[in-house]
Amino acid sequence: MTDAWTSAGATHPTELLRQRRMALLLVRLPDKTRVWLFWLREPGQKWLRLPAGSLLVAGGLLSFLPVLGLWMLPLGVALLAEDFVLCRKVCAHMLDWMIRRKPHWLGIEPDETEEDAYLRILPHIPPHHRMGRREQADT
């Protein structure tokens, strides 16, 4: 689990939704990147996550320079969302926009629901990052 998961409380439905949507997004990444990002979202990696997220946000804001890109901004916000409430809200809004406008970015097929897509990707998520029906029943 992440710091955001434990600090926001497992019973908060918007946090559960944000965590599940982040999992949908992360599973779409290449294997090495996915493993690295799941590892970086671990509670013990806060010492590395904060500088990495800050540098990614700064790089995203400087995207007009060569080599840096706008893609860095949402990734940095997503990393910082594990530790800061403001970034958590921004990340939740970004993921909500993706679900409404571009569900295929999260791997959701036209004929399936968000829940079905999550259940489909569940085997690809590390066990301690899963938000299953048991956790949902606690809400």
Secondary structure per residue as TSV (DSSP state, phi and psi in degrees):
chain	resnum	aa	ss	phi	psi
A	1	M	-	360.0	165.2
A	2	T	-	-105.3	167.8
A	3	D	H	-59.5	-40.6
A	4	A	H	-61.7	-37.9
A	5	W	H	-64.8	-44.2
A	6	T	H	-78.5	-36.8
A	7	S	H	-76.2	-35.5
A	8	A	H	-78.7	-19.2
A	9	G	-	91.5	134.5
A	10	A	T	-68.0	-12.7
A	11	T	T	-89.4	-5.8
A	12	H	-	-82.8	116.6
A	13	P	H	-64.1	-33.3
A	14	T	H	-69.3	-32.6
A	15	E	H	-70.3	-40.1
A	16	L	H	-59.8	-45.1
A	17	L	H	-62.9	-43.5
A	18	R	H	-63.2	-42.5
A	19	Q	H	-64.1	-41.6
A	20	R	H	-67.1	-41.2
A	21	R	H	-67.8	-35.8
A	22	M	H	-63.5	-39.4
A	23	A	H	-63.2	-41.8
A	24	L	H	-58.7	-41.4
A	25	L	H	-70.6	-45.2
A	26	L	H	-66.0	-33.5
A	27	V	H	-66.1	-22.1
A	28	R	T	-75.8	-14.2
A	29	L	S	-78.6	161.0
A	30	P	-	-59.3	154.1
A	31	D	H	-51.7	-50.5
A	32	K	H	-63.7	-41.2
A	33	T	H	-67.4	-41.8
A	34	R	H	-61.7	-48.2
A	35	V	H	-60.8	-43.0
A	36	W	H	-62.7	-44.2
A	37	L	H	-71.2	-37.6
A	38	F	H	-62.8	-40.9
A	39	W	H	-63.3	-42.6
A	40	L	H	-66.0	-25.1
A	41	R	T	-83.9	-2.3
A	42	E	S	-65.1	147.9
A	43	P	G	-57.9	-37.4
A	44	G	G	-71.7	-10.3
A	45	Q	G	-96.6	15.5
A	46	K	H	-57.2	-37.4
A	47	W	H	-61.3	-26.9
A	48	L	H	-98.8	-32.4
A	49	R	H	-65.9	-41.5
A	50	L	H	-63.5	-50.1
A	51	P	H	-65.8	-37.8
A	52	A	H	-64.3	-45.6
A	53	G	H	-63.2	-41.4
A	54	S	H	-64.3	-43.0
A	55	L	H	-65.9	-37.8
A	56	L	H	-66.0	-41.3
A	57	V	H	-63.3	-44.7
A	58	A	H	-61.6	-42.1
A	59	G	H	-64.3	-36.3
A	60	G	H	-67.2	-37.2
A	61	L	H	-70.4	-25.1
A	62	L	T	-100.2	30.7
A	63	S	T	-66.4	-12.6
A	64	F	T	-73.3	-14.3
A	65	L	S	-82.6	152.9
A	66	P	S	-62.6	151.7
A	67	V	S	80.7	-41.1
A	68	L	-	-80.2	155.2
A	69	G	-	-145.3	163.1
A	70	L	T	-67.0	-22.3
A	71	W	T	-60.1	-22.6
A	72	M	H	-70.1	-30.6
A	73	L	H	-63.5	-54.9
A	74	P	H	-65.7	-32.3
A	75	L	H	-66.7	-41.6
A	76	G	H	-63.7	-42.3
A	77	V	H	-63.7	-40.0
A	78	A	H	-63.8	-38.8
A	79	L	H	-69.1	-43.7
A	80	L	H	-69.1	-21.3
A	81	A	T	-63.9	-21.4
A	82	E	T	-69.4	-19.1
A	83	D	T	-122.4	-20.8
A	84	F	-	-123.6	131.1
A	85	V	H	-62.3	-42.5
A	86	L	H	-59.8	-45.3
A	87	C	H	-67.1	-32.0
A	88	R	H	-63.1	-41.0
A	89	K	H	-68.0	-41.9
A	90	V	H	-63.1	-43.4
A	91	C	H	-62.8	-42.7
A	92	A	H	-61.8	-39.4
A	93	H	H	-67.1	-40.1
A	94	M	H	-62.1	-45.5
A	95	L	H	-67.5	-36.0
A	96	D	H	-63.8	-42.3
A	97	W	H	-61.6	-42.5
A	98	M	H	-61.7	-42.2
A	99	I	H	-62.7	-41.7
A	100	R	H	-75.4	-42.7
A	101	R	H	-100.1	-37.9
A	102	K	-	-133.8	61.2
A	103	P	G	-61.7	-24.2
A	104	H	G	-66.9	-21.6
A	105	W	G	-64.2	-27.6
A	106	L	G	-97.5	6.8
A	107	G	T	80.2	17.5
A	108	I	-	-88.5	119.4
A	109	E	-	-72.8	156.2
A	110	P	T	-59.0	-29.1
A	111	D	T	-100.3	13.0
A	112	E	S	-126.2	157.6
A	113	T	-	-88.6	169.6
A	114	E	H	-61.2	-39.5
A	115	E	H	-63.2	-43.5
A	116	D	H	-62.9	-41.3
A	117	A	H	-63.4	-41.3
A	118	Y	H	-64.0	-43.5
A	119	L	H	-64.2	-32.1
A	120	R	H	-68.4	-36.9
A	121	I	H	-90.2	-5.7
A	122	L	G	-50.0	-40.9
A	123	P	G	-64.4	-18.7
A	124	H	G	-90.8	-3.1
A	125	I	S	-98.7	133.9
A	126	P	-	-56.1	142.2
A	127	P	G	-53.4	-38.1
A	128	H	G	-79.5	-1.6
A	129	H	G	-106.8	3.3
A	130	R	-	-81.0	138.4
A	131	M	-	-116.1	82.7
A	132	G	-	-88.0	-172.5
A	133	R	H	-63.9	-32.1
A	134	R	H	-62.0	-46.0
A	135	E	H	-66.0	-35.3
A	136	Q	H	-67.6	-34.4
A	137	A	H	-67.6	-26.3
A	138	D	T	-73.1	-17.1
A	139	T	-	-80.3	360.0
